[in-house]
Amino acid sequence: MVEKYLRRDRRWALSLHLNLSEAQIKVWFWSRRFKEETRPKAESTELATERKN
């Protein structure tokens, strides 16, 4: 299961690993949540199926 929200320690670890700032990591997750909330369910299901193939 993918976490919806990151704890600060996990965000810090990701920022070090990806060589990005914590703010960039935070914004990426915020954008992803926003897209999931605004995208129709059928469209997101189709995309998930395409990614598996």
N, CA, C and O atoms as CSV, one atom per row, in Angstrom:
chain,resi,resn,atom,element,x,y,z
A,1,MET,N,N,0.834,-1.185,0.000
A,1,MET,CA,C,0.000,0.000,0.000
A,1,MET,C,C,0.881,1.252,0.000
A,1,MET,O,O,1.886,1.319,0.708
A,2,VAL,N,N,0.498,2.207,-0.780
A,2,VAL,CA,C,1.253,3.458,-0.871
A,2,VAL,C,C,0.723,4.416,0.185
A,2,VAL,O,O,-0.486,4.572,0.352
A,3,GLU,N,N,1.634,5.044,0.884
A,3,GLU,CA,C,1.231,6.010,1.904
A,3,GLU,C,C,0.655,7.253,1.249
A,3,GLU,O,O,1.184,7.745,0.253
A,4,LYS,N,N,-0.434,7.757,1.817
A,4,LYS,CA,C,-1.024,8.974,1.284
A,4,LYS,C,C,-0.223,10.191,1.745
A,4,LYS,O,O,-0.035,11.146,0.990
A,5,TYR,N,N,0.242,10.146,2.979
A,5,TYR,CA,C,1.042,11.234,3.531
A,5,TYR,C,C,2.362,10.681,4.039
A,5,TYR,O,O,2.399,9.598,4.623
A,6,LEU,N,N,3.439,11.412,3.821
A,6,LEU,CA,C,4.750,10.988,4.292
A,6,LEU,C,C,5.075,11.630,5.627
A,6,LEU,O,O,4.790,12.805,5.859
A,7,ARG,N,N,5.675,10.840,6.492
A,7,ARG,CA,C,6.207,11.413,7.725
A,7,ARG,C,C,7.466,12.191,7.358
A,7,ARG,O,O,8.079,11.951,6.319
A,8,ARG,N,N,7.838,13.123,8.224
A,8,ARG,CA,C,8.992,13.978,7.937
A,8,ARG,C,C,10.271,13.165,7.754
A,8,ARG,O,O,11.073,13.476,6.874
A,9,ASP,N,N,10.475,12.129,8.572
A,9,ASP,CA,C,11.698,11.338,8.448
A,9,ASP,C,C,11.764,10.603,7.110
A,9,ASP,O,O,12.842,10.473,6.530
A,10,ARG,N,N,10.635,10.128,6.623
A,10,ARG,CA,C,10.610,9.436,5.324
A,10,ARG,C,C,10.842,10.436,4.194
A,10,ARG,O,O,11.547,10.143,3.229
A,11,ARG,N,N,10.236,11.629,4.326
A,11,ARG,CA,C,10.441,12.677,3.317
A,11,ARG,C,C,11.909,13.087,3.261
A,11,ARG,O,O,12.458,13.302,2.180
A,12,TRP,N,N,12.541,13.194,4.425
A,12,TRP,CA,C,13.960,13.549,4.507
A,12,TRP,C,C,14.816,12.474,3.827
A,12,TRP,O,O,15.732,12.795,3.070
A,13,ALA,N,N,14.514,11.197,4.101
A,13,ALA,CA,C,15.275,10.104,3.497
A,13,ALA,C,C,15.124,10.101,1.976
A,13,ALA,O,O,16.101,9.907,1.253
A,14,LEU,N,N,13.910,10.315,1.497
A,14,LEU,CA,C,13.690,10.370,0.047
A,14,LEU,C,C,14.440,11.542,-0.581
A,14,LEU,O,O,15.014,11.411,-1.662
A,15,SER,N,N,14.432,12.670,0.093
A,15,SER,CA,C,15.123,13.838,-0.462
A,15,SER,C,C,16.624,13.587,-0.583
A,15,SER,O,O,17.252,14.006,-1.556
A,16,LEU,N,N,17.192,12.908,0.401
A,16,LEU,CA,C,18.615,12.573,0.314
A,16,LEU,C,C,18.886,11.584,-0.818
A,16,LEU,O,O,19.830,11.752,-1.589
A,17,HIS,N,N,18.054,10.562,-0.906
A,17,HIS,CA,C,18.235,9.512,-1.908
A,17,HIS,C,C,18.067,10.049,-3.335
A,17,HIS,O,O,18.796,9.650,-4.243
A,18,LEU,N,N,17.106,10.951,-3.523
A,18,LEU,CA,C,16.817,11.481,-4.861
A,18,LEU,C,C,17.534,12.789,-5.165
A,18,LEU,O,O,17.422,13.332,-6.264
A,19,ASN,N,N,18.274,13.288,-4.172
A,19,ASN,CA,C,18.993,14.552,-4.317
A,19,ASN,C,C,18.048,15.703,-4.655
A,19,ASN,O,O,18.331,16.529,-5.523
A,20,LEU,N,N,16.913,15.736,-3.945
A,20,LEU,CA,C,15.928,16.799,-4.077
A,20,LEU,C,C,15.698,17.406,-2.700
A,20,LEU,O,O,16.086,16.822,-1.688
A,21,SER,N,N,15.076,18.563,-2.661
A,21,SER,CA,C,14.762,19.165,-1.366
A,21,SER,C,C,13.526,18.495,-0.775
A,21,SER,O,O,12.738,17.871,-1.485
A,22,GLU,N,N,13.375,18.636,0.536
A,22,GLU,CA,C,12.180,18.092,1.181
A,22,GLU,C,C,10.928,18.762,0.624
A,22,GLU,O,O,9.886,18.124,0.479
A,23,ALA,N,N,11.035,20.043,0.315
A,23,ALA,CA,C,9.891,20.772,-0.249
A,23,ALA,C,C,9.470,20.182,-1.595
A,23,ALA,O,O,8.276,20.083,-1.880
A,24,GLN,N,N,10.439,19.791,-2.422
A,24,GLN,CA,C,10.117,19.194,-3.719
A,24,GLN,C,C,9.399,17.861,-3.541
A,24,GLN,O,O,8.455,17.556,-4.270
A,25,ILE,N,N,9.844,17.077,-2.579
A,25,ILE,CA,C,9.200,15.791,-2.290
A,25,ILE,C,C,7.770,16.035,-1.807
A,25,ILE,O,O,6.833,15.368,-2.245
A,26,LYS,N,N,7.620,16.987,-0.913
A,26,LYS,CA,C,6.307,17.325,-0.359
A,26,LYS,C,C,5.345,17.765,-1.458
A,26,LYS,O,O,4.194,17.330,-1.486
A,27,VAL,N,N,5.810,18.620,-2.359
A,27,VAL,CA,C,4.969,19.110,-3.455
A,27,VAL,C,C,4.613,17.981,-4.414
A,27,VAL,O,O,3.485,17.929,-4.903
A,28,TRP,N,N,5.549,17.077,-4.693
A,28,TRP,CA,C,5.263,15.964,-5.596
A,28,TRP,C,C,4.126,15.114,-5.042
A,28,TRP,O,O,3.202,14.755,-5.772
A,29,PHE,N,N,4.196,14.790,-3.744
A,29,PHE,CA,C,3.134,13.988,-3.141
A,29,PHE,C,C,1.821,14.758,-3.099
A,29,PHE,O,O,0.757,14.167,-3.291
A,30,TRP,N,N,1.873,16.063,-2.853
A,30,TRP,CA,C,0.659,16.876,-2.854
A,30,TRP,C,C,0.021,16.848,-4.244
A,30,TRP,O,O,-1.193,16.683,-4.366
A,31,SER,N,N,0.825,17.005,-5.277
A,31,SER,CA,C,0.317,16.993,-6.654
A,31,SER,C,C,-0.288,15.642,-7.006
A,31,SER,O,O,-1.333,15.568,-7.653
A,32,ARG,N,N,0.371,14.588,-6.579
A,32,ARG,CA,C,-0.141,13.245,-6.862
A,32,ARG,C,C,-1.502,13.039,-6.201
A,32,ARG,O,O,-2.417,12.508,-6.830
A,33,ARG,N,N,-1.648,13.454,-4.933
A,33,ARG,CA,C,-2.931,13.316,-4.243
A,33,ARG,C,C,-4.003,14.141,-4.937
A,33,ARG,O,O,-5.137,13.687,-5.090
A,34,PHE,N,N,-3.648,15.360,-5.360
A,34,PHE,CA,C,-4.604,16.222,-6.044
A,34,PHE,C,C,-5.082,15.581,-7.340
A,34,PHE,O,O,-6.277,15.590,-7.632
A,35,LYS,N,N,-4.161,15.028,-8.116
A,35,LYS,CA,C,-4.530,14.381,-9.375
A,35,LYS,C,C,-5.436,13.190,-9.134
A,35,LYS,O,O,-6.401,12.985,-9.871
A,36,GLU,N,N,-5.137,12.398,-8.105
A,36,GLU,CA,C,-5.968,11.228,-7.807
A,36,GLU,C,C,-7.374,11.640,-7.392
A,36,GLU,O,O,-8.343,10.955,-7.719
A,37,GLU,N,N,-7.491,12.750,-6.677
A,37,GLU,CA,C,-8.799,13.208,-6.223
A,37,GLU,C,C,-9.623,13.804,-7.355
A,37,GLU,O,O,-10.849,13.696,-7.351
A,38,THR,N,N,-8.966,14.429,-8.321
A,38,THR,CA,C,-9.693,15.102,-9.396
A,38,THR,C,C,-9.912,14.226,-10.621
A,38,THR,O,O,-10.787,14.518,-11.436
A,39,ARG,N,N,-9.141,13.169,-10.762
A,39,ARG,CA,C,-9.272,12.282,-11.914
A,39,ARG,C,C,-10.458,11.343,-11.698
A,39,ARG,O,O,-10.605,10.770,-10.618
A,40,PRO,N,N,-11.302,11.183,-12.716
A,40,PRO,CA,C,-12.419,10.228,-12.592
A,40,PRO,C,C,-11.903,8.818,-12.311
A,40,PRO,O,O,-10.837,8.437,-12.795
A,41,LYS,N,N,-12.645,8.058,-11.543
A,41,LYS,CA,C,-12.232,6.709,-11.141
A,41,LYS,C,C,-11.972,5.807,-12.341
A,41,LYS,O,O,-10.990,5.065,-12.334
A,42,ALA,N,N,-12.797,5.841,-13.349
A,42,ALA,CA,C,-12.624,4.972,-14.513
A,42,ALA,C,C,-11.301,5.259,-15.207
A,42,ALA,O,O,-10.606,4.330,-15.617
A,43,GLU,N,N,-10.952,6.507,-15.342
A,43,GLU,CA,C,-9.703,6.886,-16.006
A,43,GLU,C,C,-8.499,6.394,-15.202
A,43,GLU,O,O,-7.538,5.888,-15.782
A,44,SER,N,N,-8.538,6.534,-13.886
A,44,SER,CA,C,-7.409,6.102,-13.074
A,44,SER,C,C,-7.276,4.583,-13.097
A,44,SER,O,O,-6.160,4.068,-13.024
A,45,THR,N,N,-8.379,3.859,-13.195
A,45,THR,CA,C,-8.338,2.409,-13.281
A,45,THR,C,C,-7.704,1.980,-14.602
A,45,THR,O,O,-6.910,1.039,-14.632
A,46,GLU,N,N,-8.048,2.661,-15.687
A,46,GLU,CA,C,-7.457,2.352,-16.990
A,46,GLU,C,C,-5.957,2.585,-16.967
A,46,GLU,O,O,-5.197,1.770,-17.490
A,47,LEU,N,N,-5.521,3.679,-16.373
A,47,LEU,CA,C,-4.092,3.980,-16.309
A,47,LEU,C,C,-3.349,2.948,-15.473
A,47,LEU,O,O,-2.241,2.550,-15.830
A,48,ALA,N,N,-3.926,2.517,-14.393
A,48,ALA,CA,C,-3.288,1.518,-13.542
A,48,ALA,C,C,-3.144,0.194,-14.301
A,48,ALA,O,O,-2.127,-0.487,-14.172
A,49,THR,N,N,-4.143,-0.162,-15.078
A,49,THR,CA,C,-4.082,-1.390,-15.861
A,49,THR,C,C,-3.004,-1.289,-16.929
A,49,THR,O,O,-2.275,-2.253,-17.165
A,50,GLU,N,N,-2.896,-0.129,-17.581
A,50,GLU,CA,C,-1.884,0.068,-18.623
A,50,GLU,C,C,-0.486,-0.019,-18.049
A,50,GLU,O,O,0.405,-0.562,-18.701
A,51,ARG,N,N,-0.266,0.494,-16.860
A,51,ARG,CA,C,1.056,0.484,-16.254
A,51,ARG,C,C,1.507,-0.923,-15.922
A,51,ARG,O,O,2.704,-1.208,-15.964
A,52,LYS,N,N,0.574,-1.816,-15.590
A,52,LYS,CA,C,0.914,-3.190,-15.247
A,52,LYS,C,C,1.382,-3.969,-16.469
A,52,LYS,O,O,2.197,-4.885,-16.356
A,53,ASN,N,N,0.862,-3.599,-17.639
A,53,ASN,CA,C,1.195,-4.337,-18.881
A,53,ASN,C,C,2.445,-3.861,-19.481
A,53,ASN,O,O,2.864,-4.372,-20.520
